[in-house]
Amino acid sequence: MDRLPRLLFLITEDWYFWSHRLDLARLAARSGFDVSIATRVTDHGDRIRREGFALLPIRLLRKSRNLGAELASIVELISLYKRERPAIVHHVALKPMLYGSFAAWWAGVPCVVNAFAGLGYAFTERHGRGRILRNGLRLMLKGALSLSRSVVVFQNREDRDLMVNNGVVNRNRTRIIPGSGVDTKAFDLQAPGQGAAIVMLASRMLWDKGIGEFVEAARRLKDRGVSARYVLVGRCDEHNPAAIDPHQLRRWVQDGVVEWWGHHDDMPETLGAAAIVVLPSYREGLPKILLEASASGKAVIAADVPGIRQIVEHGVTGFLVPPRDPAALAAAIESLLGDPSLRVSMGLAGREAVIRNFSVEKAAGAMLNLYRELLDSQASAPPAAGAA
């Protein structure tokens, strides 16, 4: 009997798989795929195994710049792909795309999906280091994506157009699929708790998520006597070059500007406490936290940047404000804090938009259709020369 087609996800962190690709993996397994997860295992290994997925620990580090370690990671992936013999590999984010594409070519993996999760630090950093990194990444991505002959998935049209216009990938090898969607049963309408209104920013604690602008907006509002609790929710991410030092976060808390709740697993309950959810990020792929907030009936305020414009309809489901502008952010927060009925109407409109456009069934279903398309095209293709 032929085995089920093996789908292998390559993702650097197990917690990122759990928060952003778990629903897709579940649907893929129910649709007849043998699902494996190759990732660095930290604190979600047991949960992934309990889902019935094969867990393949790897040593790949996002932050590493050591040439020997990076070459060892590529060799590790080649060995893994040769051993596991996946029908499809799905690489998520930049380093898996770069290293995984080379490994997939070398190991002869027949079908490759390279998925941008957003363009990240290299494409938001304005100064010299960011420009150098950006130019280097463009060249490396162009080579890697052409080598594996992959289908390249973007979460929004603006990111896709940027990569196409810079010659990184041919348009006819791209797809736009808005993430993995959100479970609108798990994230349902919730009224905020009693007491002072909570204005919440939930993300990794990174400068390019607009954390600094949020803190400055909170400081200005407190100075003006605007009554609310300003809350940060999320983990520190020491492997990201835009990471905020935990000491800085604790100083803001000690100064009485914001609260920092750290990482929370139960996001439906956590978001339920919020009156307003904020994300003043500099650029996004398609931020799942805004989908979860809107599904929970929360009005949102976010930066008017790629990836966010696709979700937030200004004046209907929330407010869009200029990026890197704490004064505009503070004004939008103050406006919504003073208008509870507008918060309710925006929250209801946001939930309707998520159900219509961003449900897990719709988004993950589009990715499953792509997997099937790749398998069908591979089955009908003439035999090719074997890879090394």
RORORO-713771 format. One record per residue (C-alpha): x, y, z; residue in one letter; residue number from 1. Coordinates in steps of 0.25 Angstrom, whole numbers. Layout:
% residues N
xx: X; yy: Y; zz: Z; r: A; k: NUM
...
% end
This chain:
% residues 388
xx: 0; yy: 0; zz: 0; r: M; k: 1
xx: 5; yy: 14; zz: -4; r: D; k: 2
xx: 9; yy: 22; zz: 9; r: R; k: 3
xx: 2; yy: 35; zz: 11; r: L; k: 4
xx: 9; yy: 47; zz: 5; r: P; k: 5
xx: 19; yy: 53; zz: 15; r: R; k: 6
xx: 18; yy: 68; zz: 18; r: L; k: 7
xx: 29; yy: 73; zz: 25; r: L; k: 8
xx: 29; yy: 87; zz: 32; r: F; k: 9
xx: 43; yy: 94; zz: 34; r: L; k: 10
xx: 41; yy: 105; zz: 45; r: I; k: 11
xx: 52; yy: 110; zz: 53; r: T; k: 12
xx: 44; yy: 110; zz: 67; r: E; k: 13
xx: 34; yy: 100; zz: 72; r: D; k: 14
xx: 26; yy: 111; zz: 79; r: W; k: 15
xx: 25; yy: 119; zz: 66; r: Y; k: 16
xx: 19; yy: 106; zz: 59; r: F; k: 17
xx: 10; yy: 104; zz: 71; r: W; k: 18
xx: 4; yy: 119; zz: 70; r: S; k: 19
xx: 4; yy: 120; zz: 55; r: H; k: 20
xx: 4; yy: 107; zz: 47; r: R; k: 21
xx: -3; yy: 97; zz: 57; r: L; k: 22
xx: -17; yy: 99; zz: 51; r: D; k: 23
xx: -11; yy: 97; zz: 37; r: L; k: 24
xx: -4; yy: 84; zz: 41; r: A; k: 25
xx: -16; yy: 79; zz: 47; r: R; k: 26
xx: -25; yy: 81; zz: 35; r: L; k: 27
xx: -14; yy: 75; zz: 26; r: A; k: 28
xx: -13; yy: 62; zz: 35; r: A; k: 29
xx: -28; yy: 61; zz: 34; r: R; k: 30
xx: -27; yy: 63; zz: 19; r: S; k: 31
xx: -18; yy: 51; zz: 17; r: G; k: 32
xx: -4; yy: 56; zz: 19; r: F; k: 33
xx: 6; yy: 50; zz: 28; r: D; k: 34
xx: 11; yy: 62; zz: 36; r: V; k: 35
xx: 25; yy: 64; zz: 41; r: S; k: 36
xx: 31; yy: 77; zz: 48; r: I; k: 37
xx: 46; yy: 80; zz: 47; r: A; k: 38
xx: 49; yy: 91; zz: 57; r: T; k: 39
xx: 57; yy: 95; zz: 69; r: R; k: 40
xx: 51; yy: 89; zz: 81; r: V; k: 41
xx: 50; yy: 97; zz: 94; r: T; k: 42
xx: 36; yy: 97; zz: 101; r: D; k: 43
xx: 26; yy: 91; zz: 92; r: H; k: 44
xx: 32; yy: 77; zz: 88; r: G; k: 45
xx: 22; yy: 69; zz: 96; r: D; k: 46
xx: 10; yy: 77; zz: 91; r: R; k: 47
xx: 14; yy: 75; zz: 77; r: I; k: 48
xx: 16; yy: 60; zz: 79; r: R; k: 49
xx: 3; yy: 58; zz: 86; r: R; k: 50
xx: -4; yy: 64; zz: 73; r: E; k: 51
xx: 1; yy: 52; zz: 66; r: G; k: 52
xx: 12; yy: 59; zz: 57; r: F; k: 53
xx: 26; yy: 54; zz: 56; r: A; k: 54
xx: 35; yy: 63; zz: 63; r: L; k: 55
xx: 49; yy: 65; zz: 56; r: L; k: 56
xx: 58; yy: 73; zz: 65; r: P; k: 57
xx: 69; yy: 82; zz: 58; r: I; k: 58
xx: 80; yy: 91; zz: 63; r: R; k: 59
xx: 77; yy: 103; zz: 53; r: L; k: 60
xx: 78; yy: 116; zz: 60; r: L; k: 61
xx: 72; yy: 129; zz: 55; r: R; k: 62
xx: 82; yy: 138; zz: 61; r: K; k: 63
xx: 95; yy: 130; zz: 58; r: S; k: 64
xx: 105; yy: 136; zz: 49; r: R; k: 65
xx: 116; yy: 126; zz: 51; r: N; k: 66
xx: 120; yy: 120; zz: 37; r: L; k: 67
xx: 123; yy: 107; zz: 42; r: G; k: 68
xx: 110; yy: 105; zz: 50; r: A; k: 69
xx: 102; yy: 110; zz: 38; r: E; k: 70
xx: 109; yy: 100; zz: 28; r: L; k: 71
xx: 106; yy: 89; zz: 39; r: A; k: 72
xx: 91; yy: 93; zz: 39; r: S; k: 73
xx: 90; yy: 92; zz: 24; r: I; k: 74
xx: 97; yy: 78; zz: 24; r: V; k: 75
xx: 88; yy: 74; zz: 35; r: E; k: 76
xx: 76; yy: 78; zz: 27; r: L; k: 77
xx: 81; yy: 71; zz: 15; r: I; k: 78
xx: 82; yy: 58; zz: 23; r: S; k: 79
xx: 69; yy: 60; zz: 29; r: L; k: 80
xx: 62; yy: 62; zz: 15; r: Y; k: 81
xx: 69; yy: 50; zz: 10; r: K; k: 82
xx: 65; yy: 41; zz: 22; r: R; k: 83
xx: 50; yy: 46; zz: 23; r: E; k: 84
xx: 48; yy: 47; zz: 8; r: R; k: 85
xx: 36; yy: 57; zz: 8; r: P; k: 86
xx: 27; yy: 59; zz: -3; r: A; k: 87
xx: 26; yy: 73; zz: 0; r: I; k: 88
xx: 34; yy: 82; zz: 9; r: V; k: 89
xx: 28; yy: 95; zz: 14; r: H; k: 90
xx: 39; yy: 105; zz: 19; r: H; k: 91
xx: 34; yy: 117; zz: 27; r: V; k: 92
xx: 42; yy: 130; zz: 28; r: A; k: 93
xx: 55; yy: 134; zz: 23; r: L; k: 94
xx: 66; yy: 125; zz: 28; r: K; k: 95
xx: 58; yy: 112; zz: 26; r: P; k: 96
xx: 55; yy: 117; zz: 12; r: M; k: 97
xx: 70; yy: 120; zz: 9; r: L; k: 98
xx: 76; yy: 107; zz: 15; r: Y; k: 99
xx: 64; yy: 98; zz: 13; r: G; k: 100
xx: 63; yy: 101; zz: -2; r: S; k: 101
xx: 78; yy: 97; zz: -4; r: F; k: 102
xx: 76; yy: 85; zz: 4; r: A; k: 103
xx: 63; yy: 81; zz: -3; r: A; k: 104
xx: 70; yy: 83; zz: -17; r: W; k: 105
xx: 82; yy: 74; zz: -12; r: W; k: 106
xx: 73; yy: 63; zz: -6; r: A; k: 107
xx: 63; yy: 63; zz: -18; r: G; k: 108
xx: 51; yy: 67; zz: -11; r: V; k: 109
xx: 40; yy: 68; zz: -22; r: P; k: 110
xx: 31; yy: 79; zz: -17; r: C; k: 111
xx: 35; yy: 92; zz: -9; r: V; k: 112
xx: 27; yy: 103; zz: -3; r: V; k: 113
xx: 35; yy: 115; zz: 2; r: N; k: 114
xx: 26; yy: 124; zz: 11; r: A; k: 115
xx: 29; yy: 138; zz: 15; r: F; k: 116
xx: 24; yy: 140; zz: 29; r: A; k: 117
xx: 27; yy: 155; zz: 27; r: G; k: 118
xx: 39; yy: 162; zz: 22; r: L; k: 119
xx: 45; yy: 164; zz: 36; r: G; k: 120
xx: 56; yy: 173; zz: 42; r: Y; k: 121
xx: 64; yy: 173; zz: 29; r: A; k: 122
xx: 53; yy: 181; zz: 22; r: F; k: 123
xx: 49; yy: 190; zz: 33; r: T; k: 124
xx: 62; yy: 195; zz: 38; r: E; k: 125
xx: 65; yy: 208; zz: 32; r: R; k: 126
xx: 80; yy: 209; zz: 35; r: H; k: 127
xx: 93; yy: 204; zz: 29; r: G; k: 128
xx: 93; yy: 190; zz: 35; r: R; k: 129
xx: 79; yy: 188; zz: 30; r: G; k: 130
xx: 82; yy: 193; zz: 16; r: R; k: 131
xx: 94; yy: 184; zz: 15; r: I; k: 132
xx: 86; yy: 172; zz: 20; r: L; k: 133
xx: 75; yy: 175; zz: 11; r: R; k: 134
xx: 83; yy: 175; zz: -2; r: N; k: 135
xx: 90; yy: 162; zz: 2; r: G; k: 136
xx: 77; yy: 155; zz: 5; r: L; k: 137
xx: 71; yy: 159; zz: -8; r: R; k: 138
xx: 83; yy: 152; zz: -15; r: L; k: 139
xx: 83; yy: 140; zz: -7; r: M; k: 140
xx: 68; yy: 138; zz: -7; r: L; k: 141
xx: 68; yy: 140; zz: -22; r: K; k: 142
xx: 78; yy: 128; zz: -23; r: G; k: 143
xx: 71; yy: 119; zz: -13; r: A; k: 144
xx: 57; yy: 121; zz: -19; r: L; k: 145
xx: 61; yy: 118; zz: -33; r: S; k: 146
xx: 69; yy: 106; zz: -29; r: L; k: 147
xx: 58; yy: 99; zz: -22; r: S; k: 148
xx: 48; yy: 103; zz: -33; r: R; k: 149
xx: 38; yy: 106; zz: -21; r: S; k: 150
xx: 25; yy: 112; zz: -21; r: V; k: 151
xx: 27; yy: 125; zz: -12; r: V; k: 152
xx: 15; yy: 129; zz: -3; r: V; k: 153
xx: 13; yy: 143; zz: 2; r: F; k: 154
xx: 3; yy: 147; zz: 12; r: Q; k: 155
xx: 0; yy: 161; zz: 5; r: N; k: 156
xx: 1; yy: 167; zz: -9; r: R; k: 157
xx: 11; yy: 178; zz: -5; r: E; k: 158
xx: 21; yy: 168; zz: 0; r: D; k: 159
xx: 20; yy: 160; zz: -13; r: R; k: 160
xx: 21; yy: 172; zz: -22; r: D; k: 161
xx: 33; yy: 177; zz: -15; r: L; k: 162
xx: 40; yy: 163; zz: -17; r: M; k: 163
xx: 36; yy: 162; zz: -31; r: V; k: 164
xx: 40; yy: 176; zz: -35; r: N; k: 165
xx: 54; yy: 174; zz: -29; r: N; k: 166
xx: 56; yy: 162; zz: -37; r: G; k: 167
xx: 56; yy: 152; zz: -26; r: V; k: 168
xx: 45; yy: 143; zz: -31; r: V; k: 169
xx: 36; yy: 142; zz: -44; r: N; k: 170
xx: 22; yy: 146; zz: -42; r: R; k: 171
xx: 17; yy: 133; zz: -48; r: N; k: 172
xx: 23; yy: 125; zz: -37; r: R; k: 173
xx: 16; yy: 133; zz: -26; r: T; k: 174
xx: 3; yy: 131; zz: -18; r: R; k: 175
xx: -4; yy: 140; zz: -8; r: I; k: 176
xx: -10; yy: 133; zz: 3; r: I; k: 177
xx: -13; yy: 141; zz: 16; r: P; k: 178
xx: -6; yy: 132; zz: 27; r: G; k: 179
xx: -13; yy: 120; zz: 33; r: S; k: 180
xx: -25; yy: 128; zz: 37; r: G; k: 181
xx: -32; yy: 128; zz: 51; r: V; k: 182
xx: -41; yy: 119; zz: 58; r: D; k: 183
xx: -54; yy: 127; zz: 60; r: T; k: 184
xx: -59; yy: 117; zz: 70; r: K; k: 185
xx: -48; yy: 118; zz: 79; r: A; k: 186
xx: -47; yy: 133; zz: 78; r: F; k: 187
xx: -61; yy: 138; zz: 80; r: D; k: 188
xx: -68; yy: 151; zz: 84; r: L; k: 189
xx: -64; yy: 155; zz: 98; r: Q; k: 190
xx: -67; yy: 167; zz: 106; r: A; k: 191
xx: -56; yy: 173; zz: 114; r: P; k: 192
xx: -55; yy: 172; zz: 129; r: G; k: 193
xx: -59; yy: 182; zz: 139; r: Q; k: 194
xx: -50; yy: 193; zz: 144; r: G; k: 195
xx: -41; yy: 202; zz: 136; r: A; k: 196
xx: -40; yy: 199; zz: 121; r: A; k: 197
xx: -28; yy: 191; zz: 116; r: I; k: 198
xx: -21; yy: 195; zz: 104; r: V; k: 199
xx: -13; yy: 183; zz: 100; r: M; k: 200
xx: -1; yy: 181; zz: 90; r: L; k: 201
xx: 1; yy: 166; zz: 89; r: A; k: 202
xx: 14; yy: 162; zz: 81; r: S; k: 203
xx: 28; yy: 158; zz: 82; r: R; k: 204
xx: 35; yy: 169; zz: 90; r: M; k: 205
xx: 42; yy: 175; zz: 78; r: L; k: 206
xx: 45; yy: 189; zz: 74; r: W; k: 207
xx: 40; yy: 188; zz: 60; r: D; k: 208
xx: 26; yy: 183; zz: 66; r: K; k: 209
xx: 25; yy: 198; zz: 70; r: G; k: 210
xx: 27; yy: 195; zz: 85; r: I; k: 211
xx: 35; yy: 208; zz: 87; r: G; k: 212
xx: 24; yy: 216; zz: 81; r: E; k: 213
xx: 13; yy: 209; zz: 89; r: F; k: 214
xx: 21; yy: 212; zz: 102; r: V; k: 215
xx: 22; yy: 227; zz: 98; r: E; k: 216
xx: 8; yy: 228; zz: 94; r: A; k: 217
xx: 4; yy: 222; zz: 108; r: A; k: 218
xx: 13; yy: 232; zz: 115; r: R; k: 219
xx: 7; yy: 243; zz: 108; r: R; k: 220
xx: -7; yy: 238; zz: 111; r: L; k: 221
xx: -4; yy: 236; zz: 126; r: K; k: 222
xx: 2; yy: 250; zz: 126; r: D; k: 223
xx: -12; yy: 256; zz: 121; r: R; k: 224
xx: -19; yy: 248; zz: 131; r: G; k: 225
xx: -26; yy: 238; zz: 121; r: V; k: 226
xx: -30; yy: 226; zz: 130; r: S; k: 227
xx: -26; yy: 213; zz: 125; r: A; k: 228
xx: -17; yy: 201; zz: 127; r: R; k: 229
xx: -6; yy: 200; zz: 116; r: Y; k: 230
xx: -2; yy: 185; zz: 115; r: V; k: 231
xx: 9; yy: 178; zz: 107; r: L; k: 232
xx: 7; yy: 163; zz: 105; r: V; k: 233
xx: 18; yy: 154; zz: 99; r: G; k: 234
xx: 31; yy: 147; zz: 100; r: R; k: 235
xx: 45; yy: 153; zz: 99; r: C; k: 236
xx: 52; yy: 148; zz: 86; r: D; k: 237
xx: 66; yy: 148; zz: 88; r: E; k: 238
xx: 69; yy: 142; zz: 75; r: H; k: 239
xx: 63; yy: 154; zz: 67; r: N; k: 240
xx: 72; yy: 166; zz: 64; r: P; k: 241
xx: 61; yy: 175; zz: 68; r: A; k: 242
xx: 59; yy: 169; zz: 82; r: A; k: 243
xx: 56; yy: 178; zz: 94; r: I; k: 244
xx: 65; yy: 176; zz: 106; r: D; k: 245
xx: 57; yy: 170; zz: 117; r: P; k: 246
xx: 63; yy: 180; zz: 126; r: H; k: 247
xx: 57; yy: 191; zz: 118; r: Q; k: 248
xx: 43; yy: 185; zz: 119; r: L; k: 249
xx: 45; yy: 184; zz: 134; r: R; k: 250
xx: 49; yy: 199; zz: 135; r: R; k: 251
xx: 36; yy: 203; zz: 127; r: W; k: 252
xx: 28; yy: 195; zz: 137; r: V; k: 253
xx: 36; yy: 201; zz: 149; r: Q; k: 254
xx: 33; yy: 215; zz: 144; r: D; k: 255
xx: 18; yy: 212; zz: 144; r: G; k: 256
xx: 16; yy: 214; zz: 129; r: V; k: 257
xx: 12; yy: 200; zz: 125; r: V; k: 258
xx: 9; yy: 186; zz: 130; r: E; k: 259
xx: 17; yy: 174; zz: 124; r: W; k: 260
xx: 10; yy: 161; zz: 126; r: W; k: 261
xx: 20; yy: 153; zz: 118; r: G; k: 262
xx: 16; yy: 141; zz: 109; r: H; k: 263
xx: 2; yy: 136; zz: 110; r: H; k: 264
xx: -2; yy: 122; zz: 104; r: D; k: 265
xx: -17; yy: 125; zz: 106; r: D; k: 266
xx: -19; yy: 136; zz: 96; r: M; k: 267
xx: -35; yy: 135; zz: 95; r: P; k: 268
xx: -35; yy: 138; zz: 110; r: E; k: 269
xx: -24; yy: 148; zz: 110; r: T; k: 270
xx: -31; yy: 156; zz: 98; r: L; k: 271
xx: -44; yy: 155; zz: 105; r: G; k: 272
xx: -39; yy: 165; zz: 116; r: A; k: 273
xx: -35; yy: 176; zz: 106; r: A; k: 274
xx: -44; yy: 188; zz: 102; r: A; k: 275
xx: -35; yy: 191; zz: 90; r: I; k: 276
xx: -24; yy: 184; zz: 83; r: V; k: 277
xx: -12; yy: 191; zz: 77; r: V; k: 278
xx: -1; yy: 188; zz: 68; r: L; k: 279
xx: 8; yy: 199; zz: 63; r: P; k: 280
xx: 17; yy: 190; zz: 55; r: S; k: 281
xx: 26; yy: 195; zz: 44; r: Y; k: 282
xx: 23; yy: 184; zz: 34; r: R; k: 283
xx: 15; yy: 171; zz: 35; r: E; k: 284
xx: 12; yy: 159; zz: 27; r: G; k: 285
xx: -2; yy: 157; zz: 32; r: L; k: 286
xx: -2; yy: 159; zz: 47; r: P; k: 287
xx: -10; yy: 147; zz: 54; r: K; k: 288
xx: -12; yy: 155; zz: 66; r: I; k: 289
xx: -20; yy: 165; zz: 59; r: L; k: 290
xx: -29; yy: 154; zz: 53; r: L; k: 291
xx: -30; yy: 148; zz: 67; r: E; k: 292
xx: -34; yy: 161; zz: 73; r: A; k: 293
xx: -44; yy: 164; zz: 63; r: S; k: 294
xx: -50; yy: 150; zz: 64; r: A; k: 295
xx: -51; yy: 153; zz: 79; r: S; k: 296
xx: -59; yy: 166; zz: 76; r: G; k: 297
xx: -49; yy: 176; zz: 79; r: K; k: 298
xx: -47; yy: 189; zz: 73; r: A; k: 299
xx: -32; yy: 190; zz: 68; r: V; k: 300
xx: -22; yy: 201; zz: 65; r: I; k: 301
xx: -11; yy: 198; zz: 56; r: A; k: 302
xx: 0; yy: 205; zz: 47; r: A; k: 303
xx: -4; yy: 208; zz: 33; r: D; k: 304
xx: 7; yy: 198; zz: 27; r: V; k: 305
xx: 7; yy: 186; zz: 18; r: P; k: 306
xx: 1; yy: 174; zz: 24; r: G; k: 307
xx: -8; yy: 182; zz: 33; r: I; k: 308
xx: -16; yy: 190; zz: 23; r: R; k: 309
xx: -21; yy: 176; zz: 18; r: Q; k: 310
xx: -28; yy: 174; zz: 31; r: I; k: 311
xx: -32; yy: 187; zz: 37; r: V; k: 312
xx: -43; yy: 195; zz: 30; r: E; k: 313
xx: -40; yy: 209; zz: 35; r: H; k: 314
xx: -52; yy: 215; zz: 43; r: G; k: 315
xx: -60; yy: 202; zz: 41; r: V; k: 316
xx: -52; yy: 191; zz: 49; r: T; k: 317
xx: -42; yy: 200; zz: 55; r: G; k: 318
xx: -33; yy: 212; zz: 53; r: F; k: 319
xx: -20; yy: 212; zz: 44; r: L; k: 320
xx: -9; yy: 222; zz: 49; r: V; k: 321
xx: 4; yy: 226; zz: 42; r: P; k: 322
xx: 16; yy: 217; zz: 46; r: P; k: 323
xx: 26; yy: 222; zz: 56; r: R; k: 324
xx: 17; yy: 233; zz: 61; r: D; k: 325
xx: 14; yy: 232; zz: 76; r: P; k: 326
xx: 5; yy: 245; zz: 76; r: A; k: 327
xx: -4; yy: 239; zz: 65; r: A; k: 328
xx: -5; yy: 226; zz: 73; r: L; k: 329
xx: -8; yy: 233; zz: 86; r: A; k: 330
xx: -19; yy: 241; zz: 79; r: A; k: 331
xx: -26; yy: 229; zz: 73; r: A; k: 332
xx: -25; yy: 222; zz: 86; r: I; k: 333
xx: -31; yy: 234; zz: 94; r: E; k: 334
xx: -42; yy: 235; zz: 83; r: S; k: 335
xx: -46; yy: 220; zz: 85; r: L; k: 336
xx: -45; yy: 220; zz: 100; r: L; k: 337
xx: -55; yy: 232; zz: 100; r: G; k: 338
xx: -65; yy: 224; zz: 91; r: D; k: 339
xx: -70; yy: 211; zz: 96; r: P; k: 340
xx: -81; yy: 209; zz: 86; r: S; k: 341
xx: -71; yy: 211; zz: 75; r: L; k: 342
xx: -62; yy: 201; zz: 81; r: R; k: 343
xx: -74; yy: 191; zz: 81; r: V; k: 344
xx: -78; yy: 194; zz: 66; r: S; k: 345
xx: -64; yy: 193; zz: 61; r: M; k: 346
xx: -62; yy: 179; zz: 69; r: G; k: 347
xx: -74; yy: 174; zz: 62; r: L; k: 348
xx: -70; yy: 178; zz: 48; r: A; k: 349
xx: -56; yy: 173; zz: 51; r: G; k: 350
xx: -62; yy: 159; zz: 54; r: R; k: 351
xx: -71; yy: 159; zz: 42; r: E; k: 352
xx: -59; yy: 162; zz: 33; r: A; k: 353
xx: -50; yy: 151; zz: 39; r: V; k: 354
xx: -61; yy: 141; zz: 37; r: I; k: 355
xx: -63; yy: 145; zz: 23; r: R; k: 356
xx: -48; yy: 146; zz: 19; r: N; k: 357
xx: -39; yy: 140; zz: 29; r: F; k: 358
xx: -45; yy: 128; zz: 35; r: S; k: 359
xx: -36; yy: 116; zz: 37; r: V; k: 360
xx: -44; yy: 108; zz: 28; r: E; k: 361
xx: -42; yy: 118; zz: 17; r: K; k: 362
xx: -27; yy: 121; zz: 19; r: A; k: 363
xx: -23; yy: 107; zz: 22; r: A; k: 364
xx: -32; yy: 102; zz: 11; r: G; k: 365
xx: -24; yy: 110; zz: 1; r: A; k: 366
xx: -11; yy: 105; zz: 5; r: M; k: 367
xx: -16; yy: 90; zz: 5; r: L; k: 368
xx: -21; yy: 93; zz: -10; r: N; k: 369
xx: -7; yy: 97; zz: -13; r: L; k: 370
xx: -1; yy: 85; zz: -7; r: Y; k: 371
xx: -10; yy: 76; zz: -16; r: R; k: 372
xx: -7; yy: 84; zz: -28; r: E; k: 373
xx: 8; yy: 82; zz: -26; r: L; k: 374
xx: 6; yy: 67; zz: -24; r: L; k: 375
xx: -3; yy: 66; zz: -36; r: D; k: 376
xx: 7; yy: 73; zz: -45; r: S; k: 377
xx: 18; yy: 65; zz: -40; r: Q; k: 378
xx: 11; yy: 52; zz: -43; r: A; k: 379
xx: 8; yy: 56; zz: -57; r: S; k: 380
xx: 22; yy: 62; zz: -60; r: A; k: 381
xx: 32; yy: 53; zz: -68; r: P; k: 382
xx: 43; yy: 47; zz: -60; r: P; k: 383
xx: 55; yy: 56; zz: -57; r: A; k: 384
xx: 70; yy: 53; zz: -54; r: A; k: 385
xx: 72; yy: 49; zz: -40; r: G; k: 386
xx: 79; yy: 59; zz: -30; r: A; k: 387
xx: 91; yy: 57; zz: -23; r: A; k: 388
% end
